[in-house]
């Protein structure tokens, strides 16, 4: 999953949410040089990525998307699952979506000075531009796909993913429901209705 999924699976721990997002910025074993809360977030981030990448329902639909979205079908699914989580939020969390986001946006990390500048800039942009507010919309999904596509180092079809995803919408929705039920149990998420 992408940003929203990583926040969600941080189990309402605001410090862990920030550290979890840092996982994309932390390569190899460089995380061992950080404080324990940051290490915990990076490891959780990697565990979430591993879990979704190896989940059978996700692997099945990813193989179908691969022809249209070579090399980026998994990323497209991550972005689409965030979109579905935002749309169906009330089924997965007791707090209203906007209230949940506002708590995250307003949180001041105790370890912010320990993060590298590029991550601090990224975090500031998420908060300032309220990226996650747009996740429930088709526009938000499109912008997320376009933004990630630009950051990928090779030519890719990710910016066109919303069109390709429509073909497999029903299968993706079923895979999402199965994945979420399994992942909530696996990560022992509290706060679900």
mmCIF file of the C-alpha atoms, coordinates in Angstrom:
data_MODEL
# 
_entry.id   MODEL 
# 
loop_
_atom_site.group_PDB 
_atom_site.id 
_atom_site.type_symbol 
_atom_site.label_atom_id 
_atom_site.label_alt_id 
_atom_site.label_comp_id 
_atom_site.label_asym_id 
_atom_site.label_entity_id 
_atom_site.label_seq_id 
_atom_site.pdbx_PDB_ins_code 
_atom_site.Cartn_x 
_atom_site.Cartn_y 
_atom_site.Cartn_z 
_atom_site.occupancy 
_atom_site.B_iso_or_equiv 
_atom_site.pdbx_formal_charge 
_atom_site.auth_seq_id 
_atom_site.auth_comp_id 
_atom_site.auth_asym_id 
_atom_site.auth_atom_id 
_atom_site.pdbx_PDB_model_num 
ATOM 1   C CA . UNK A 1 1   ? 0.000   0.000   0.000   1.00 0.00 ? 1   UNK A CA 1 
ATOM 2   C CA . UNK A 1 2   ? 1.036   3.597   -0.360  1.00 0.00 ? 2   UNK A CA 1 
ATOM 3   C CA . UNK A 1 3   ? 1.006   6.500   2.129   1.00 0.00 ? 3   UNK A CA 1 
ATOM 4   C CA . UNK A 1 4   ? -2.481  5.989   3.556   1.00 0.00 ? 4   UNK A CA 1 
ATOM 5   C CA . UNK A 1 5   ? -2.034  2.246   3.994   1.00 0.00 ? 5   UNK A CA 1 
ATOM 6   C CA . UNK A 1 6   ? 1.251   2.784   5.786   1.00 0.00 ? 6   UNK A CA 1 
ATOM 7   C CA . UNK A 1 7   ? -0.373  5.285   8.133   1.00 0.00 ? 7   UNK A CA 1 
ATOM 8   C CA . UNK A 1 8   ? -3.319  2.977   8.750   1.00 0.00 ? 8   UNK A CA 1 
ATOM 9   C CA . UNK A 1 9   ? -1.167  -0.035  9.603   1.00 0.00 ? 9   UNK A CA 1 
ATOM 10  C CA . UNK A 1 10  ? 0.778   2.069   12.121  1.00 0.00 ? 10  UNK A CA 1 
ATOM 11  C CA . UNK A 1 11  ? -2.136  1.346   14.463  1.00 0.00 ? 11  UNK A CA 1 
ATOM 12  C CA . UNK A 1 12  ? -2.973  4.940   15.486  1.00 0.00 ? 12  UNK A CA 1 
ATOM 13  C CA . UNK A 1 13  ? 0.557   5.629   16.779  1.00 0.00 ? 13  UNK A CA 1 
ATOM 14  C CA . UNK A 1 14  ? 1.366   9.082   15.369  1.00 0.00 ? 14  UNK A CA 1 
ATOM 15  C CA . UNK A 1 15  ? 5.124   8.820   15.899  1.00 0.00 ? 15  UNK A CA 1 
ATOM 16  C CA . UNK A 1 16  ? 5.131   5.415   14.231  1.00 0.00 ? 16  UNK A CA 1 
ATOM 17  C CA . UNK A 1 17  ? 3.138   6.875   11.310  1.00 0.00 ? 17  UNK A CA 1 
ATOM 18  C CA . UNK A 1 18  ? 5.897   9.380   10.585  1.00 0.00 ? 18  UNK A CA 1 
ATOM 19  C CA . UNK A 1 19  ? 8.642   6.780   10.960  1.00 0.00 ? 19  UNK A CA 1 
ATOM 20  C CA . UNK A 1 20  ? 6.696   4.352   8.760   1.00 0.00 ? 20  UNK A CA 1 
ATOM 21  C CA . UNK A 1 21  ? 6.529   6.916   5.941   1.00 0.00 ? 21  UNK A CA 1 
ATOM 22  C CA . UNK A 1 22  ? 10.294  7.323   6.274   1.00 0.00 ? 22  UNK A CA 1 
ATOM 23  C CA . UNK A 1 23  ? 10.669  3.703   5.166   1.00 0.00 ? 23  UNK A CA 1 
ATOM 24  C CA . UNK A 1 24  ? 10.682  4.713   1.489   1.00 0.00 ? 24  UNK A CA 1 
ATOM 25  C CA . UNK A 1 25  ? 13.617  7.049   2.126   1.00 0.00 ? 25  UNK A CA 1 
ATOM 26  C CA . UNK A 1 26  ? 15.738  4.585   4.060   1.00 0.00 ? 26  UNK A CA 1 
ATOM 27  C CA . UNK A 1 27  ? 17.758  2.213   1.887   1.00 0.00 ? 27  UNK A CA 1 
ATOM 28  C CA . UNK A 1 28  ? 19.518  -0.976  2.923   1.00 0.00 ? 28  UNK A CA 1 
ATOM 29  C CA . UNK A 1 29  ? 20.605  -1.151  6.544   1.00 0.00 ? 29  UNK A CA 1 
ATOM 30  C CA . UNK A 1 30  ? 21.014  2.604   7.008   1.00 0.00 ? 30  UNK A CA 1 
ATOM 31  C CA . UNK A 1 31  ? 18.032  2.530   9.392   1.00 0.00 ? 31  UNK A CA 1 
ATOM 32  C CA . UNK A 1 32  ? 20.227  0.992   12.104  1.00 0.00 ? 32  UNK A CA 1 
ATOM 33  C CA . UNK A 1 33  ? 21.791  4.420   12.665  1.00 0.00 ? 33  UNK A CA 1 
ATOM 34  C CA . UNK A 1 34  ? 18.480  5.919   13.810  1.00 0.00 ? 34  UNK A CA 1 
ATOM 35  C CA . UNK A 1 35  ? 16.666  5.927   17.146  1.00 0.00 ? 35  UNK A CA 1 
ATOM 36  C CA . UNK A 1 36  ? 14.489  2.960   18.127  1.00 0.00 ? 36  UNK A CA 1 
ATOM 37  C CA . UNK A 1 37  ? 11.152  4.607   17.205  1.00 0.00 ? 37  UNK A CA 1 
ATOM 38  C CA . UNK A 1 38  ? 12.459  5.383   13.707  1.00 0.00 ? 38  UNK A CA 1 
ATOM 39  C CA . UNK A 1 39  ? 13.898  1.878   13.307  1.00 0.00 ? 39  UNK A CA 1 
ATOM 40  C CA . UNK A 1 40  ? 10.554  0.431   14.347  1.00 0.00 ? 40  UNK A CA 1 
ATOM 41  C CA . UNK A 1 41  ? 8.776   2.503   11.670  1.00 0.00 ? 41  UNK A CA 1 
ATOM 42  C CA . UNK A 1 42  ? 11.181  1.506   8.903   1.00 0.00 ? 42  UNK A CA 1 
ATOM 43  C CA . UNK A 1 43  ? 10.856  -2.170  9.798   1.00 0.00 ? 43  UNK A CA 1 
ATOM 44  C CA . UNK A 1 44  ? 7.060   -1.897  9.890   1.00 0.00 ? 44  UNK A CA 1 
ATOM 45  C CA . UNK A 1 45  ? 7.117   -0.188  6.484   1.00 0.00 ? 45  UNK A CA 1 
ATOM 46  C CA . UNK A 1 46  ? 9.136   -3.048  5.040   1.00 0.00 ? 46  UNK A CA 1 
ATOM 47  C CA . UNK A 1 47  ? 6.889   -5.627  6.668   1.00 0.00 ? 47  UNK A CA 1 
ATOM 48  C CA . UNK A 1 48  ? 3.794   -3.988  5.150   1.00 0.00 ? 48  UNK A CA 1 
ATOM 49  C CA . UNK A 1 49  ? 5.439   -3.907  1.703   1.00 0.00 ? 49  UNK A CA 1 
ATOM 50  C CA . UNK A 1 50  ? 6.475   -7.555  2.007   1.00 0.00 ? 50  UNK A CA 1 
ATOM 51  C CA . UNK A 1 51  ? 3.041   -8.630  3.169   1.00 0.00 ? 51  UNK A CA 1 
ATOM 52  C CA . UNK A 1 52  ? 1.133   -7.014  0.300   1.00 0.00 ? 52  UNK A CA 1 
ATOM 53  C CA . UNK A 1 53  ? 3.695   -8.086  -2.314  1.00 0.00 ? 53  UNK A CA 1 
ATOM 54  C CA . UNK A 1 54  ? 3.321   -11.709 -1.233  1.00 0.00 ? 54  UNK A CA 1 
ATOM 55  C CA . UNK A 1 55  ? -0.405  -11.857 -0.536  1.00 0.00 ? 55  UNK A CA 1 
ATOM 56  C CA . UNK A 1 56  ? -2.011  -14.428 -2.854  1.00 0.00 ? 56  UNK A CA 1 
ATOM 57  C CA . UNK A 1 57  ? -5.074  -12.330 -3.788  1.00 0.00 ? 57  UNK A CA 1 
ATOM 58  C CA . UNK A 1 58  ? -2.849  -9.375  -4.636  1.00 0.00 ? 58  UNK A CA 1 
ATOM 59  C CA . UNK A 1 59  ? -0.378  -11.501 -6.613  1.00 0.00 ? 59  UNK A CA 1 
ATOM 60  C CA . UNK A 1 60  ? -3.231  -12.937 -8.661  1.00 0.00 ? 60  UNK A CA 1 
ATOM 61  C CA . UNK A 1 61  ? -4.626  -9.577  -9.765  1.00 0.00 ? 61  UNK A CA 1 
ATOM 62  C CA . UNK A 1 62  ? -1.122  -8.117  -10.212 1.00 0.00 ? 62  UNK A CA 1 
ATOM 63  C CA . UNK A 1 63  ? -0.313  -10.834 -12.755 1.00 0.00 ? 63  UNK A CA 1 
ATOM 64  C CA . UNK A 1 64  ? -3.382  -9.803  -14.775 1.00 0.00 ? 64  UNK A CA 1 
ATOM 65  C CA . UNK A 1 65  ? -2.401  -6.128  -14.708 1.00 0.00 ? 65  UNK A CA 1 
ATOM 66  C CA . UNK A 1 66  ? 1.201   -6.786  -15.688 1.00 0.00 ? 66  UNK A CA 1 
ATOM 67  C CA . UNK A 1 67  ? 0.597   -6.789  -19.460 1.00 0.00 ? 67  UNK A CA 1 
ATOM 68  C CA . UNK A 1 68  ? -0.890  -3.276  -19.310 1.00 0.00 ? 68  UNK A CA 1 
ATOM 69  C CA . UNK A 1 69  ? 1.386   -1.985  -16.561 1.00 0.00 ? 69  UNK A CA 1 
ATOM 70  C CA . UNK A 1 70  ? 4.724   -3.782  -16.895 1.00 0.00 ? 70  UNK A CA 1 
ATOM 71  C CA . UNK A 1 71  ? 7.094   -3.304  -13.957 1.00 0.00 ? 71  UNK A CA 1 
ATOM 72  C CA . UNK A 1 72  ? 4.619   -0.998  -12.180 1.00 0.00 ? 72  UNK A CA 1 
ATOM 73  C CA . UNK A 1 73  ? 1.538   -3.191  -11.700 1.00 0.00 ? 73  UNK A CA 1 
ATOM 74  C CA . UNK A 1 74  ? 2.368   -3.634  -8.007  1.00 0.00 ? 74  UNK A CA 1 
ATOM 75  C CA . UNK A 1 75  ? 2.752   0.110   -7.526  1.00 0.00 ? 75  UNK A CA 1 
ATOM 76  C CA . UNK A 1 76  ? -0.568  0.696   -9.299  1.00 0.00 ? 76  UNK A CA 1 
ATOM 77  C CA . UNK A 1 77  ? -2.242  -1.737  -6.908  1.00 0.00 ? 77  UNK A CA 1 
ATOM 78  C CA . UNK A 1 78  ? -0.675  0.028   -3.908  1.00 0.00 ? 78  UNK A CA 1 
ATOM 79  C CA . UNK A 1 79  ? -2.093  3.344   -5.096  1.00 0.00 ? 79  UNK A CA 1 
ATOM 80  C CA . UNK A 1 80  ? -5.488  1.877   -5.933  1.00 0.00 ? 80  UNK A CA 1 
ATOM 81  C CA . UNK A 1 81  ? -5.726  0.146   -2.551  1.00 0.00 ? 81  UNK A CA 1 
ATOM 82  C CA . UNK A 1 82  ? -5.055  3.497   -0.853  1.00 0.00 ? 82  UNK A CA 1 
ATOM 83  C CA . UNK A 1 83  ? -7.860  4.959   -2.964  1.00 0.00 ? 83  UNK A CA 1 
ATOM 84  C CA . UNK A 1 84  ? -10.213 2.141   -1.909  1.00 0.00 ? 84  UNK A CA 1 
ATOM 85  C CA . UNK A 1 85  ? -9.192  2.456   1.743   1.00 0.00 ? 85  UNK A CA 1 
ATOM 86  C CA . UNK A 1 86  ? -10.007 6.179   1.645   1.00 0.00 ? 86  UNK A CA 1 
ATOM 87  C CA . UNK A 1 87  ? -13.377 5.546   -0.030  1.00 0.00 ? 87  UNK A CA 1 
ATOM 88  C CA . UNK A 1 88  ? -14.308 2.769   2.393   1.00 0.00 ? 88  UNK A CA 1 
ATOM 89  C CA . UNK A 1 89  ? -12.662 4.326   5.454   1.00 0.00 ? 89  UNK A CA 1 
ATOM 90  C CA . UNK A 1 90  ? -15.731 4.058   7.714   1.00 0.00 ? 90  UNK A CA 1 
ATOM 91  C CA . UNK A 1 91  ? -15.547 0.254   7.401   1.00 0.00 ? 91  UNK A CA 1 
ATOM 92  C CA . UNK A 1 92  ? -11.960 0.175   8.637   1.00 0.00 ? 92  UNK A CA 1 
ATOM 93  C CA . UNK A 1 93  ? -11.663 2.865   11.275  1.00 0.00 ? 93  UNK A CA 1 
ATOM 94  C CA . UNK A 1 94  ? -13.852 4.296   14.009  1.00 0.00 ? 94  UNK A CA 1 
ATOM 95  C CA . UNK A 1 95  ? -12.589 7.856   13.458  1.00 0.00 ? 95  UNK A CA 1 
ATOM 96  C CA . UNK A 1 96  ? -13.931 9.816   10.514  1.00 0.00 ? 96  UNK A CA 1 
ATOM 97  C CA . UNK A 1 97  ? -11.408 10.096  7.676   1.00 0.00 ? 97  UNK A CA 1 
ATOM 98  C CA . UNK A 1 98  ? -10.851 13.841  7.938   1.00 0.00 ? 98  UNK A CA 1 
ATOM 99  C CA . UNK A 1 99  ? -10.453 13.738  11.712  1.00 0.00 ? 99  UNK A CA 1 
ATOM 100 C CA . UNK A 1 100 ? -7.858  10.973  11.355  1.00 0.00 ? 100 UNK A CA 1 
ATOM 101 C CA . UNK A 1 101 ? -5.957  12.977  8.735   1.00 0.00 ? 101 UNK A CA 1 
ATOM 102 C CA . UNK A 1 102 ? -6.106  16.193  10.751  1.00 0.00 ? 102 UNK A CA 1 
ATOM 103 C CA . UNK A 1 103 ? -4.553  14.447  13.747  1.00 0.00 ? 103 UNK A CA 1 
ATOM 104 C CA . UNK A 1 104 ? -1.712  13.276  11.528  1.00 0.00 ? 104 UNK A CA 1 
ATOM 105 C CA . UNK A 1 105 ? -1.307  16.666  9.814   1.00 0.00 ? 105 UNK A CA 1 
ATOM 106 C CA . UNK A 1 106 ? -1.182  18.463  13.171  1.00 0.00 ? 106 UNK A CA 1 
ATOM 107 C CA . UNK A 1 107 ? 1.243   16.063  14.836  1.00 0.00 ? 107 UNK A CA 1 
ATOM 108 C CA . UNK A 1 108 ? 4.756   17.344  15.579  1.00 0.00 ? 108 UNK A CA 1 
ATOM 109 C CA . UNK A 1 109 ? 7.237   14.459  15.613  1.00 0.00 ? 109 UNK A CA 1 
ATOM 110 C CA . UNK A 1 110 ? 9.600   14.267  18.576  1.00 0.00 ? 110 UNK A CA 1 
ATOM 111 C CA . UNK A 1 111 ? 12.310  13.057  16.199  1.00 0.00 ? 111 UNK A CA 1 
ATOM 112 C CA . UNK A 1 112 ? 11.831  15.398  13.239  1.00 0.00 ? 112 UNK A CA 1 
ATOM 113 C CA . UNK A 1 113 ? 15.353  16.826  13.561  1.00 0.00 ? 113 UNK A CA 1 
ATOM 114 C CA . UNK A 1 114 ? 16.769  13.289  13.240  1.00 0.00 ? 114 UNK A CA 1 
ATOM 115 C CA . UNK A 1 115 ? 15.297  12.764  9.773   1.00 0.00 ? 115 UNK A CA 1 
ATOM 116 C CA . UNK A 1 116 ? 17.224  13.783  6.644   1.00 0.00 ? 116 UNK A CA 1 
ATOM 117 C CA . UNK A 1 117 ? 16.247  16.993  4.883   1.00 0.00 ? 117 UNK A CA 1 
ATOM 118 C CA . UNK A 1 118 ? 14.641  15.286  1.874   1.00 0.00 ? 118 UNK A CA 1 
ATOM 119 C CA . UNK A 1 119 ? 12.221  13.411  4.134   1.00 0.00 ? 119 UNK A CA 1 
ATOM 120 C CA . UNK A 1 120 ? 11.432  16.532  6.151   1.00 0.00 ? 120 UNK A CA 1 
ATOM 121 C CA . UNK A 1 121 ? 10.593  18.370  2.903   1.00 0.00 ? 121 UNK A CA 1 
ATOM 122 C CA . UNK A 1 122 ? 8.419   15.458  1.746   1.00 0.00 ? 122 UNK A CA 1 
ATOM 123 C CA . UNK A 1 123 ? 6.550   15.353  5.064   1.00 0.00 ? 123 UNK A CA 1 
ATOM 124 C CA . UNK A 1 124 ? 6.027   19.103  4.999   1.00 0.00 ? 124 UNK A CA 1 
ATOM 125 C CA . UNK A 1 125 ? 4.542   18.859  1.490   1.00 0.00 ? 125 UNK A CA 1 
ATOM 126 C CA . UNK A 1 126 ? 2.126   16.062  2.460   1.00 0.00 ? 126 UNK A CA 1 
ATOM 127 C CA . UNK A 1 127 ? 0.895   18.195  5.337   1.00 0.00 ? 127 UNK A CA 1 
ATOM 128 C CA . UNK A 1 128 ? 0.902   21.595  3.633   1.00 0.00 ? 128 UNK A CA 1 
ATOM 129 C CA . UNK A 1 129 ? -0.861  20.405  0.482   1.00 0.00 ? 129 UNK A CA 1 
ATOM 130 C CA . UNK A 1 130 ? -3.005  17.843  2.319   1.00 0.00 ? 130 UNK A CA 1 
ATOM 131 C CA . UNK A 1 131 ? -2.336  15.172  -0.297  1.00 0.00 ? 131 UNK A CA 1 
ATOM 132 C CA . UNK A 1 132 ? -4.307  12.506  1.528   1.00 0.00 ? 132 UNK A CA 1 
ATOM 133 C CA . UNK A 1 133 ? -7.509  14.573  1.408   1.00 0.00 ? 133 UNK A CA 1 
ATOM 134 C CA . UNK A 1 134 ? -7.743  13.770  -2.308  1.00 0.00 ? 134 UNK A CA 1 
ATOM 135 C CA . UNK A 1 135 ? -7.273  10.013  -2.019  1.00 0.00 ? 135 UNK A CA 1 
ATOM 136 C CA . UNK A 1 136 ? -11.013 9.172   -2.103  1.00 0.00 ? 136 UNK A CA 1 
ATOM 137 C CA . UNK A 1 137 ? -11.451 10.916  -5.472  1.00 0.00 ? 137 UNK A CA 1 
ATOM 138 C CA . UNK A 1 138 ? -10.671 9.816   -9.035  1.00 0.00 ? 138 UNK A CA 1 
ATOM 139 C CA . UNK A 1 139 ? -8.633  13.020  -9.343  1.00 0.00 ? 139 UNK A CA 1 
ATOM 140 C CA . UNK A 1 140 ? -6.603  12.057  -6.276  1.00 0.00 ? 140 UNK A CA 1 
ATOM 141 C CA . UNK A 1 141 ? -5.868  8.615   -7.699  1.00 0.00 ? 141 UNK A CA 1 
ATOM 142 C CA . UNK A 1 142 ? -4.811  10.144  -11.014 1.00 0.00 ? 142 UNK A CA 1 
ATOM 143 C CA . UNK A 1 143 ? -2.534  12.712  -9.330  1.00 0.00 ? 143 UNK A CA 1 
ATOM 144 C CA . UNK A 1 144 ? -0.967  10.007  -7.130  1.00 0.00 ? 144 UNK A CA 1 
ATOM 145 C CA . UNK A 1 145 ? -0.255  7.855   -10.204 1.00 0.00 ? 145 UNK A CA 1 
ATOM 146 C CA . UNK A 1 146 ? 1.195   10.805  -12.115 1.00 0.00 ? 146 UNK A CA 1 
ATOM 147 C CA . UNK A 1 147 ? 3.351   11.893  -9.176  1.00 0.00 ? 147 UNK A CA 1 
ATOM 148 C CA . UNK A 1 148 ? 4.808   8.439   -8.530  1.00 0.00 ? 148 UNK A CA 1 
ATOM 149 C CA . UNK A 1 149 ? 5.304   7.861   -12.267 1.00 0.00 ? 149 UNK A CA 1 
ATOM 150 C CA . UNK A 1 150 ? 7.558   10.921  -12.477 1.00 0.00 ? 150 UNK A CA 1 
ATOM 151 C CA . UNK A 1 151 ? 9.720   9.653   -9.621  1.00 0.00 ? 151 UNK A CA 1 
ATOM 152 C CA . UNK A 1 152 ? 10.369  6.283   -11.262 1.00 0.00 ? 152 UNK A CA 1 
ATOM 153 C CA . UNK A 1 153 ? 13.721  6.145   -13.015 1.00 0.00 ? 153 UNK A CA 1 
ATOM 154 C CA . UNK A 1 154 ? 12.517  4.266   -16.117 1.00 0.00 ? 154 UNK A CA 1 
ATOM 155 C CA . UNK A 1 155 ? 9.760   4.928   -18.683 1.00 0.00 ? 155 UNK A CA 1 
ATOM 156 C CA . UNK A 1 156 ? 6.462   3.558   -17.381 1.00 0.00 ? 156 UNK A CA 1 
ATOM 157 C CA . UNK A 1 157 ? 2.697   3.508   -17.833 1.00 0.00 ? 157 UNK A CA 1 
ATOM 158 C CA . UNK A 1 158 ? 1.805   4.381   -14.239 1.00 0.00 ? 158 UNK A CA 1 
ATOM 159 C CA . UNK A 1 159 ? 0.326   7.768   -15.124 1.00 0.00 ? 159 UNK A CA 1 
ATOM 160 C CA . UNK A 1 160 ? -2.244  5.865   -17.234 1.00 0.00 ? 160 UNK A CA 1 
ATOM 161 C CA . UNK A 1 161 ? -2.947  3.311   -14.513 1.00 0.00 ? 161 UNK A CA 1 
ATOM 162 C CA . UNK A 1 162 ? -6.453  4.569   -13.639 1.00 0.00 ? 162 UNK A CA 1 
ATOM 163 C CA . UNK A 1 163 ? -7.607  3.650   -17.159 1.00 0.00 ? 163 UNK A CA 1 
ATOM 164 C CA . UNK A 1 164 ? -6.032  0.191   -16.963 1.00 0.00 ? 164 UNK A CA 1 
ATOM 165 C CA . UNK A 1 165 ? -7.381  -0.414  -13.470 1.00 0.00 ? 165 UNK A CA 1 
ATOM 166 C CA . UNK A 1 166 ? -10.971 0.054   -14.659 1.00 0.00 ? 166 UNK A CA 1 
ATOM 167 C CA . UNK A 1 167 ? -10.747 -3.212  -16.601 1.00 0.00 ? 167 UNK A CA 1 
ATOM 168 C CA . UNK A 1 168 ? -10.054 -5.135  -13.401 1.00 0.00 ? 168 UNK A CA 1 
ATOM 169 C CA . UNK A 1 169 ? -12.090 -3.000  -10.995 1.00 0.00 ? 169 UNK A CA 1 
ATOM 170 C CA . UNK A 1 170 ? -14.216 -5.862  -9.648  1.00 0.00 ? 170 UNK A CA 1 
ATOM 171 C CA . UNK A 1 171 ? -11.245 -8.187  -9.193  1.00 0.00 ? 171 UNK A CA 1 
ATOM 172 C CA . UNK A 1 172 ? -9.246  -5.409  -7.523  1.00 0.00 ? 172 UNK A CA 1 
ATOM 173 C CA . UNK A 1 173 ? -12.100 -4.660  -5.138  1.00 0.00 ? 173 UNK A CA 1 
ATOM 174 C CA . UNK A 1 174 ? -12.369 -8.324  -4.145  1.00 0.00 ? 174 UNK A CA 1 
ATOM 175 C CA . UNK A 1 175 ? -8.594  -8.590  -3.708  1.00 0.00 ? 175 UNK A CA 1 
ATOM 176 C CA . UNK A 1 176 ? -8.667  -5.448  -1.565  1.00 0.00 ? 176 UNK A CA 1 
ATOM 177 C CA . UNK A 1 177 ? -11.375 -6.849  0.736   1.00 0.00 ? 177 UNK A CA 1 
ATOM 178 C CA . UNK A 1 178 ? -9.498  -10.132 1.165   1.00 0.00 ? 178 UNK A CA 1 
ATOM 179 C CA . UNK A 1 179 ? -6.182  -8.369  1.695   1.00 0.00 ? 179 UNK A CA 1 
ATOM 180 C CA . UNK A 1 180 ? -7.576  -5.955  4.279   1.00 0.00 ? 180 UNK A CA 1 
ATOM 181 C CA . UNK A 1 181 ? -9.231  -8.703  6.319   1.00 0.00 ? 181 UNK A CA 1 
ATOM 182 C CA . UNK A 1 182 ? -5.995  -10.690 6.380   1.00 0.00 ? 182 UNK A CA 1 
ATOM 183 C CA . UNK A 1 183 ? -3.717  -7.684  6.970   1.00 0.00 ? 183 UNK A CA 1 
ATOM 184 C CA . UNK A 1 184 ? -5.813  -6.327  9.844   1.00 0.00 ? 184 UNK A CA 1 
ATOM 185 C CA . UNK A 1 185 ? -5.491  -9.682  11.585  1.00 0.00 ? 185 UNK A CA 1 
ATOM 186 C CA . UNK A 1 186 ? -1.792  -9.980  10.707  1.00 0.00 ? 186 UNK A CA 1 
ATOM 187 C CA . UNK A 1 187 ? -0.887  -6.501  11.945  1.00 0.00 ? 187 UNK A CA 1 
ATOM 188 C CA . UNK A 1 188 ? -3.452  -6.687  14.798  1.00 0.00 ? 188 UNK A CA 1 
ATOM 189 C CA . UNK A 1 189 ? -5.002  -3.352  14.032  1.00 0.00 ? 189 UNK A CA 1 
ATOM 190 C CA . UNK A 1 190 ? -7.206  -1.766  16.675  1.00 0.00 ? 190 UNK A CA 1 
ATOM 191 C CA . UNK A 1 191 ? -9.690  0.999   16.049  1.00 0.00 ? 191 UNK A CA 1 
ATOM 192 C CA . UNK A 1 192 ? -11.609 -0.913  13.394  1.00 0.00 ? 192 UNK A CA 1 
ATOM 193 C CA . UNK A 1 193 ? -15.402 -0.805  13.675  1.00 0.00 ? 193 UNK A CA 1 
# 
